[in-house]
Amino acid sequence: MRPHLIRLLVCCIACLAFSSGWAADEKYTLLVFGDSLSAGYGLEEGQGWVTQLTNKVASEAWPFRVVNGSVSGETSTGGLARLPAMLASYSPKVFVLELGGNDGLRGLPLAILKQNMQTMIDLAEAAGAVVILTGIQIPPNYGPRYTLPFAEMYTELAVENDLALVPFLIEGIPQQPELMQNDGIHPKAEAQFMILDNVWPLLVPALEEIANTRGH
């Protein structure tokens, strides 16, 4: 092969490699930051609602990659400790905050929980992310003096920070015991699509807001 053709071929390959890398890098990040409800506790790999979200985002050709930063058993204190590194690593444009349930089950004072949640919201917004908050409810045996203010805390945070709120992440599932795992806390695999259905309508406006900046 002639030298100039070799140089041309090398140049073309380099350009293709560069353009492919650029296409991958230009995808925005949607970070789901939660506990076992989003980490897929008790499910086989790939069955959780976040995996279904990943598939939906890809099938509809949104310019986002979904990162699941959820950890089973996570508390707001643990999440707050992990969050700065996650934000630095992924620079998310959309941030779904799904924490607080484990704090509630442990009876953490609500003032501490709310402050932890507020700090995570502040950190995510300072990093340039649109924040979506998901609420959770704890079993009634904890008593109304704790369970009611606990549930209301999510609404307060949403109003005070002008955030989109999913009032109850697993709405419609606990009312059908056959959809819950034996622990009575975690939904089964066949209920995961319902979680996505609860989140998706609140997520779309955020995806559109970011995607429209690049003409999606």
Stockholm file with secondary structure:
# STOCKHOLM 1.0

chainA/1-216         MRPHLIRLLVCCIACLAFSSGWAADEKYTLLVFGDSLSAGYGLEEGQGWVTQLTNKVASEAWPFRVVNGSVSGETSTGGLARLPAMLASYSPKVFVLELGGNDGLRGLPLAILKQNMQTMIDLAEAAGAVVILTGIQIPPNYGPRYTLPFAEMYTELAVENDLALVPFLIEGIPQQPELMQNDGIHPKAEAQFMILDNVWPLLVPALEEIANTRGH
#=GR chainA/1-216 SS CCHHHHHHHHHHHHHHHHHHHHHHHTSEEEEEEESHHHHTTTSCTTCSHHHHHHHHHHHTTCSEEEEECCCTTCCHHHHHHHHHHHHHHHCCSEEEEECCHHHHHTTCCHHHHHHHHHHHHHHHHHTTCEEEEECCCCCGGGCHHHHHHHHHHHHHHHHHHTCEEESCTTTTSTTSGGGBCTTSSSBCGGGHHHHHHHHHHHHHHHHHHHHGGGTC
#=GC SS_cons         CCHHHHHHHHHHHHHHHHHHHHHHHTSEEEEEEESHHHHTTTSCTTCSHHHHHHHHHHHTTCSEEEEECCCTTCCHHHHHHHHHHHHHHHCCSEEEEECCHHHHHTTCCHHHHHHHHHHHHHHHHHTTCEEEEECCCCCGGGCHHHHHHHHHHHHHHHHHHTCEEESCTTTTSTTSGGGBCTTSSSBCGGGHHHHHHHHHHHHHHHHHHHHGGGTC
//
